[in-house]
């Protein structure tokens, strides 16, 4: 099975900061990687699919990049409403969809 | 707008079977572009994919849960359901149903992601 290592597990940043989260796959997954945002008490929300495609309606300060084994999720300018936990999700050709461990983003 | 709503008991006794239903509105479980999935989240922890079903009845389960999980679909009611047997306290979690958008090209998956989610329902396993 493919293992996803997401880091860091938590981070604290100031409003306006650039925030970067990484996800590393144990083997090549091409661009089979999605990113979700989960606010407390709410269901996750799809932000980025297929590594770099912005879901409709998602602000452009969110972006994703990478392919193969190394992926990056970026918030270009952190806003107070971005406080949440972010998850990567990889999928394979069955497809099976598995999640990374999550990154909790807080305001400094 | 597609909406999903989980329903079922909030409390299940150890060793018994957890049963949940997801009712879909604004879309059809019979649509060929989508799979219908269950995902859970233990309190304070991360997300775990449980499995999914296609309208034809074909399923795929998380290997770690496969021996205890059954997902079924009722196209006449536009619902799909989860059964998890022999539950323990470790199965206490918020359970989400979610749609999986899948596109394939000559049998190869080119995209798969959970685009719509239910609000989630907490199931506690306790005597």
Interface residues (C-beta under 8 A of the other chain):
Chain A: X1 X32 X34 X36 X38 X42 X43 X44 X45 X46 X49 X50 X55 X87 X89 X91 X92 X93 X94 X95 X96 X97 X98 X99 X100 X101 X102
Chain B: X37 X46 X47 X48 X49 X60 X62 X63 X96 X98 X100 X102 X108 X109 X110 X111 X112 X113 X114 X115 X117 X118 X119 X120
